[in-house]
Amino acid sequence: MAVAVFAAALLGLARRDKRRGFWKAAPAYIRLMAWGFGIRRELEGWEALPEALRNGAPAIFYANHASLLDPPLIVSTLPSRPVFVAKQELRWVPVLGWAIWLAGFILINRRHQRQAYASLAHAAHQIRAGQSVAIFPEGTRSEDGAVLPFKRGSFSLAMEAGVPLVPMAIRGGHAILPKGAWRTRGGPYVLTVGEPLDPAAFSDAESLRAAAEARLREMLSDQPR
């Protein structure tokens, strides 16, 4: 049912300016959907970010990933407008693929290394030009809500882009819509923003990856379940 509501919202957007229409109307539609299904969105830690980031300076936001609803709920909750970096296969997922096209998300073909590198270079260029992005470094949704090991590719992008890397700890996504389920449940969805990491402080992508994963795991362990 939640997917049907979101699809109806996207149908209206497709008749307008693609990118501007999405960011003007989609977050409001998603908030309405969340309210209708009893999802209580909460944002913590935003005011503690440096002023430049709160005012729209480019950044890479990264989060744990346990629910198909994570991207729309992040889009409707964050005050900024990050586009997601996602695997190319998602363009064929019903409704989600349409939303990806409308929003201008950056797709990575992970099966072809040369194309993947080209996509990451393009993403780095967009970030340096002022576009914030959001990533799920696990690469896929967790089956049980536990954080999976981070993949390195996202952090190569962070090193190349040279902008702050902002952790976001998500609580509630797995309970609302776990992997493999289609029935949405109500409940809290808490997005906690943490202290940014500076890629310039790390010698390579691997050391940045390890630090970013450790920080997110620490944030999640500090929050009550």
C-alpha positions in Angstrom: 0.0 0.0 0.0 2.8 2.4 0.8 4.4 1.7 -2.6 1.1 2.5 -4.3 0.8 5.8 -2.5 4.4 6.7 -3.5 3.7 5.7 -7.1 0.7 8.0 -7.3 2.8 10.9 -6.1 5.5 10.2 -8.7 2.9 10.1 -11.5 2.1 13.8 -10.8 5.8 14.7 -10.8 6.5 13.1 -14.2 4.3 15.8 -15.8 6.5 18.6 -14.5 10.1 19.7 -14.8 11.8 16.4 -13.8 14.4 17.4 -11.3 12.8 20.6 -9.9 9.4 18.9 -9.7 10.8 16.0 -7.6 12.6 18.1 -5.0 9.7 20.6 -4.8 7.0 18.0 -4.3 8.4 14.5 -3.4 9.5 15.2 0.2 6.0 16.5 1.0 4.4 13.5 -0.5 6.7 11.2 1.4 6.0 12.9 4.7 2.3 12.5 4.0 2.9 8.8 3.2 4.9 8.3 6.4 2.3 10.0 8.5 -0.5 7.9 7.0 1.3 4.7 7.9 2.3 5.8 11.3 6.0 6.3 10.7 7.3 8.9 13.1 10.3 10.6 11.5 12.9 12.2 13.8 16.1 14.1 13.1 18.8 14.4 15.7 22.2 16.2 15.6 21.6 18.4 12.6 22.1 21.6 14.6 25.5 20.4 15.8 26.9 20.3 12.2 29.2 23.1 11.1 27.2 26.1 9.8 28.5 25.7 6.3 27.0 22.2 6.0 23.7 23.3 7.5 23.6 26.1 4.9 24.1 23.8 1.9 27.9 23.3 1.5 28.5 20.0 -0.4 29.0 16.8 1.7 28.8 13.1 1.4 26.2 11.7 3.8 26.5 8.0 4.6 24.2 5.7 6.6 23.4 2.1 7.5 20.8 0.5 5.2 18.1 -2.0 6.4 14.9 -0.9 4.6 13.7 -0.1 1.1 12.2 3.0 2.6 15.5 4.4 3.7 16.1 6.6 0.6 12.6 8.3 0.6 12.6 8.8 4.3 16.1 10.3 4.3 15.0 12.6 1.4 12.0 13.8 3.3 13.8 14.2 6.6 17.2 15.9 5.9 17.0 19.7 5.4 19.5 19.4 2.6 18.9 17.7 -0.8 21.5 15.0 -1.4 21.1 12.7 -4.4 21.9 9.1 -3.8 24.7 7.0 -5.3 23.2 3.6 -6.0 23.8 0.5 -8.0 22.6 0.6 -11.5 20.3 -2.4 -11.1 17.9 -0.3 -9.0 16.7 1.6 -12.1 14.6 -1.5 -12.9 12.9 -1.8 -9.5 9.2 -0.8 -9.7 8.5 2.7 -8.4 12.0 3.1 -6.9 13.6 3.1 -10.4 11.2 5.9 -11.5 12.0 7.9 -8.4 15.7 7.5 -9.1 15.3 8.8 -12.6 13.2 11.8 -11.5 15.6 12.8 -8.7 18.8 12.5 -10.8 20.4 10.0 -8.6 23.9 8.8 -9.6 24.0 5.1 -10.7 27.1 2.9 -10.6 27.6 -0.1 -12.8 29.4 -2.3 -10.4 29.7 -5.2 -12.9 32.0 -3.2 -15.2 35.0 -1.7 -13.5 35.8 0.9 -16.1 32.2 2.2 -16.2 32.1 2.2 -12.4 35.2 4.4 -12.2 33.8 6.7 -14.8 30.6 7.1 -12.8 32.5 7.7 -9.6 34.6 10.4 -11.3 31.4 12.1 -12.6 30.0 11.9 -9.1 33.1 13.5 -7.6 32.8 16.3 -10.2 29.2 17.0 -9.2 30.1 17.0 -5.5 32.9 19.5 -6.0 30.4 21.7 -8.0 28.1 21.9 -5.0 25.9 18.7 -5.1 25.7 16.7 -1.9 25.2 13.0 -2.2 24.1 10.2 0.1 25.5 6.7 0.1 25.0 3.3 1.8 28.5 1.9 2.1 27.2 -1.6 2.9 26.2 -1.9 -0.7 22.9 -3.6 0.1 20.2 -3.8 2.7 20.9 -5.8 5.8 18.8 -8.9 6.4 18.5 -8.5 10.1 19.1 -4.8 10.7 22.8 -5.3 11.8 25.4 -3.2 10.0 27.3 -5.1 7.2 31.0 -4.5 6.5 31.5 -1.3 4.4 32.7 -1.5 0.8 35.7 0.6 -0.2 34.3 2.3 -3.4 32.3 5.0 -1.7 35.4 6.1 0.2 37.5 6.4 -3.0 34.8 8.8 -4.1 35.1 10.7 -0.8 38.9 11.0 -1.1 38.5 12.3 -4.7 35.7 14.8 -3.9 37.5 16.1 -0.8 34.3 17.2 1.0 33.2 16.3 4.6 31.9 12.8 5.1 28.8 13.0 7.4 27.6 9.8 9.3 23.9 9.2 9.7 22.8 6.4 12.1 19.3 5.1 11.2 17.1 3.4 13.9 13.8 1.9 13.0 14.2 1.2 9.3 14.4 -2.6 9.7 11.3 -2.7 11.9 9.2 -0.6 9.5 10.0 -2.5 6.3 12.7 -5.2 6.5 14.4 -6.7 3.5 12.1 -9.1 1.6 8.9 -7.6 3.1 6.2 -5.4 1.4 4.0 -4.6 4.3 4.9 -1.3 5.9 4.6 -1.0 9.7 4.3 2.2 11.8 6.9 3.2 14.3 9.8 5.6 15.0 12.3 6.3 12.3 15.2 8.1 13.9 18.0 9.7 11.8 20.9 10.8 13.9 23.6 12.9 12.3 27.1 12.7 13.7 30.4 14.6 13.6 31.8 14.8 10.0 35.1 13.2 9.0 37.6 15.1 6.9 39.0 12.9 4.1 42.2 15.1 4.1 43.0 13.7 7.5 43.4 10.1 6.1 46.2 8.7 4.0 44.0 6.6 1.7 40.4 5.3 1.1 40.9 2.2 3.2 41.8 4.1 6.3 38.9 6.4 5.7 36.6 3.4 5.2 37.7 1.9 8.5 37.2 5.1 10.5 33.8 5.8 8.9 32.5 2.3 9.7 33.8 2.5 13.3 32.1 5.8 13.8 28.8 4.7 12.6 28.9 1.5 14.6 29.7 3.5 17.7 26.8 5.9 17.0 24.4 3.0 16.7 25.7 1.3 19.9 25.2 4.6 21.8 21.5 4.8 20.9 18.8 2.9 22.7 17.1 0.2 20.7 
